[in-house]
Amino acid sequence: MRVPLPLSEAFGASFETLITGFAAEEKLMPEAEALNSQRYLARSVIPHVQKLSDLFNRVERLRPSEDEEPEVRRKAQDPAAAAKGLAPYWTESSNPANLRLAYFLYFMPANLYRVASVWAELSRLGYRWPEGRPLDAIELGAGPASGACGISAGERHAPCGLPERGQFALIEQDKPMLELGARWASRYFTDNGRPDWGTRTFRRRLDFAEPLLPRNAPRFNLWLSSYFLNETTESPRAVALRLLETWKRHLDDEGLVILVEPALKFQSRKLLEVRQAILEEVDSHRAGFPLQVLLPCLGHQACGALAAEEDWCHEEVSWWRPPYFKRIDQMAGLDRKTLPFSYLVLARSSRPREEILPALAAHPGAPRQRLVSPAHSEGQDLEFFVCGSDGKRRARYRPQASIEGSDELGRGDILVGPQVRGDVHASRIDKILQRL
Ligand SMILES: C[S@@+](CC[C@H](N)C(=O)[O-])C[C@H]1O[C@@H](n2cnc3c(N)ncnc32)[C@H](O)[C@@H]1O
């Protein structure tokens, strides 16, 4: 995904000053300079970063391997069994304060940046917030308000026209994290030029077996969750049905939904299955309201990645990490120079997609394929995987001098009007009309 330079550079020294100053004020760490100390990092941060990293990968490790017994495979594929690996980590830790600090310093900025990048993709494709509409947003499983803060960073560096005033309802089961998130959001919104954006906090454990919001809860026009759905124990279909029921009542007309999830295979496939179940309900009109997939798929086609058992779909963004973040990476043996993730953007709207994302309108009716892998050179050709209305295919393409940027294709790029020959295993794209 192409992230505008100012956004990719927005997490340097000044972000470090902001977040470390805030963390010290909150008494999460002794002083802002503590992160310059290898000893402090080694004792109070790194073990918790490693622990969380292991924990978040645990679901993936429960993934069944081919040679396991059918019963073992069945259990391992059961999302309820898999998600048990994540049961309430904030409170069960021996040092919850340092665990929250590690999350706040390391996982929060990365998720914030992922959400900001999705907002930037909407901006790049011309999405504009309707003039005069207030911002009434909600974030589920908000943790330290990473999603809400991601929207403010996205809007600052890749604007879609959000208003000066805005409210985010933050829903989270862990009280200290929720309260930290509200205070951080207030600081970060102001830093991003949105002093009049605010939050309301709701400490709640969401249970997908029951309604997610009280009936008298208001309607929202921006619906967020980041790295949350994979922690639910219900099946993708049950998650989809519960979300649809909630959106029917609590998502405004022309409201947007942004769901960001891990890039790991098992968790990414869960999002793809949620998408599929949502589309089954929407396209058969059982959902009872219009909802359309905007990104990444640009349509309601059957998922090209789900078609193969071993496949999944993810994006990737690069950033200039905060300097302290680089030190954590080095010491923890991690490398978050690029951030992978899976995502889905939906709109409650009957307007044509080209009206919502006007950058798609240049060649009406032309098919579109999105690169879902990096492109590598094969002689004079580029080779990559694309996904479009007819599924996913491996393709080769020789860049055209007349098409700007066609020689430097990358994951997330959109090919407009590709002329495709061959089968899904080996296609050739002879010509494109535009690269987006
Ligand atoms: C991996 S964290 C993600 C936090 C934040 N959204 C982000 O992107 O950084 C998942 C969060 O969801 C919360 N959570 C998980 N299950 C929940 C539930 N059933 N109800 C409310 N919050 C939940 C956890 O407490 C945790 O803070």
The ligand as an SDF file (V2000), in Angstrom:
LIG
                    3D

 27 29  0  0  0  0  0  0  0  0999 V2000
   -4.7660   -6.7680   20.5270 C   0  0  0  0  0  0  0  0  0  0  0  0
   -5.6180   -5.6040   21.4680 S   0  0  0  0  0  0  0  0  0  0  0  0
   -5.9550   -4.3550   20.2530 C   0  0  0  0  0  0  0  0  0  0  0  0
   -6.1300   -3.0220   20.8710 C   0  0  0  0  0  0  0  0  0  0  0  0
   -6.2970   -1.8940   19.8930 C   0  0  0  0  0  0  0  0  0  0  0  0
   -7.5270   -2.0280   19.1700 N   0  0  0  0  0  0  0  0  0  0  0  0
   -5.1350   -1.8410   18.9570 C   0  0  0  0  0  0  0  0  0  0  0  0
   -5.3090   -2.0180   17.7530 O   0  0  0  0  0  0  0  0  0  0  0  0
   -4.0100   -1.6200   19.4130 O   0  0  0  0  0  0  0  0  0  0  0  0
   -7.2220   -6.2870   21.6750 C   0  0  0  0  0  0  0  0  0  0  0  0
   -8.0320   -5.5130   22.6860 C   0  0  0  0  0  0  0  0  0  0  0  0
   -9.3660   -5.9930   22.6580 O   0  0  0  0  0  0  0  0  0  0  0  0
   -9.8200   -6.1200   23.9850 C   0  0  0  0  0  0  0  0  0  0  0  0
  -10.8560   -7.1570   23.9920 N   0  0  0  0  0  0  0  0  0  0  0  0
  -10.7250   -8.4490   23.6470 C   0  0  0  0  0  0  0  0  0  0  0  0
  -11.8830   -9.0950   23.7500 N   0  0  0  0  0  0  0  0  0  0  0  0
  -12.7800   -8.1690   24.1770 C   0  0  0  0  0  0  0  0  0  0  0  0
  -14.1610   -8.2260   24.4490 C   0  0  0  0  0  0  0  0  0  0  0  0
  -14.8210   -9.3520   24.3160 N   0  0  0  0  0  0  0  0  0  0  0  0
  -14.7960   -7.0990   24.8410 N   0  0  0  0  0  0  0  0  0  0  0  0
  -14.1060   -5.9400   24.9710 C   0  0  0  0  0  0  0  0  0  0  0  0
  -12.7890   -5.8300   24.7280 N   0  0  0  0  0  0  0  0  0  0  0  0
  -12.1300   -6.9280   24.3240 C   0  0  0  0  0  0  0  0  0  0  0  0
   -8.5940   -6.5380   24.7680 C   0  0  0  0  0  0  0  0  0  0  0  0
   -8.7440   -6.2540   26.1450 O   0  0  0  0  0  0  0  0  0  0  0  0
   -7.5160   -5.7110   24.1030 C   0  0  0  0  0  0  0  0  0  0  0  0
   -7.3470   -4.4780   24.7200 O   0  0  0  0  0  0  0  0  0  0  0  0
  1  2  1  0
  2  3  1  0
  2 10  1  0
  3  4  1  0
  4  5  1  0
  5  6  1  0
  5  7  1  0
  7  8  2  0
  7  9  1  0
 10 11  1  0
 11 12  1  0
 11 26  1  0
 12 13  1  0
 13 14  1  0
 13 24  1  0
 14 15  1  0
 14 23  1  0
 15 16  2  0
 16 17  1  0
 17 18  1  0
 17 23  2  0
 18 19  1  0
 18 20  2  0
 20 21  1  0
 21 22  2  0
 22 23  1  0
 24 25  1  0
 24 26  1  0
 26 27  1  0
M  CHG  2   2   1   9  -1
M  END
$$$$
